[in-house]
Amino acid sequence: MPILIFILLVILVAQIGFWDTFAAVLGAVGVMILLVLLLVLILALTGTWLLRRGRRRF
């Protein structure tokens, strides 16, 4: 699998240039980081909501 990613990166560099490829890869990593942060935020808010809801019953 890593060799396939390497070949795809080589083809991408050959097509659009190194710096554009570098910017695209950094952008993709940034989007993944933002998605992980969004998931953590959603889990934290859901946990807080469930905890407060559970305390009201007792």
Wavefront OBJ file of the C-alpha trace (Angstrom):
o trace
v 0.000 0.000 0.000
v 2.744 2.579 0.782
v 4.322 1.942 -2.635
v 1.002 2.802 -4.277
v 0.836 6.092 -2.372
v 4.440 6.838 -3.378
v 3.681 6.147 -7.050
v 0.605 8.392 -6.887
v 2.685 11.188 -5.352
v 5.334 10.822 -8.072
v 2.659 11.053 -10.771
v 1.123 14.075 -9.045
v 4.516 15.833 -8.862
v 5.123 15.082 -12.533
v 1.729 16.508 -13.483
v 1.424 19.699 -11.442
v 4.842 20.335 -9.873
v 6.413 19.861 -6.475
v 5.116 22.918 -4.635
v 1.524 22.468 -5.762
v 1.685 18.821 -4.697
v 3.230 19.827 -1.376
v 0.461 22.374 -0.777
v -2.201 19.812 -1.697
v -0.764 17.221 0.712
v -0.522 19.799 3.514
v -4.090 20.864 2.816
v -5.285 17.271 3.014
v -3.462 16.763 6.316
v -4.995 19.983 7.631
v -8.484 18.821 6.703
v -7.910 15.484 8.444
v -6.721 17.281 11.597
v -9.796 19.524 11.548
v -12.081 16.501 11.141
v -10.460 14.779 14.127
v -10.848 17.946 16.211
v -14.494 18.190 15.171
v -15.092 14.568 16.204
v -13.438 15.173 19.583
v -15.591 18.269 20.095
v -18.774 16.380 19.199
v -17.860 13.529 21.565
v -17.080 15.977 24.386
v -20.346 17.869 23.937
v -22.341 14.638 23.740
v -20.642 13.321 26.874
v -21.330 16.543 28.751
v -24.967 16.525 27.651
v -25.443 12.887 28.710
v -23.719 13.509 32.044
v -25.951 16.486 32.851
v -29.039 14.612 31.723
v -28.143 11.640 33.934
v -27.586 13.809 37.009
v -31.041 15.405 36.747
v -32.786 12.066 37.145
v -31.265 11.290 40.544
l 1 2 3 4 5 6 7 8 9 10 11 12 13 14 15 16 17 18 19 20 21 22 23 24 25 26 27 28 29 30 31 32 33 34 35 36 37 38 39 40 41 42 43 44 45 46 47 48 49 50 51 52 53 54 55 56 57 58
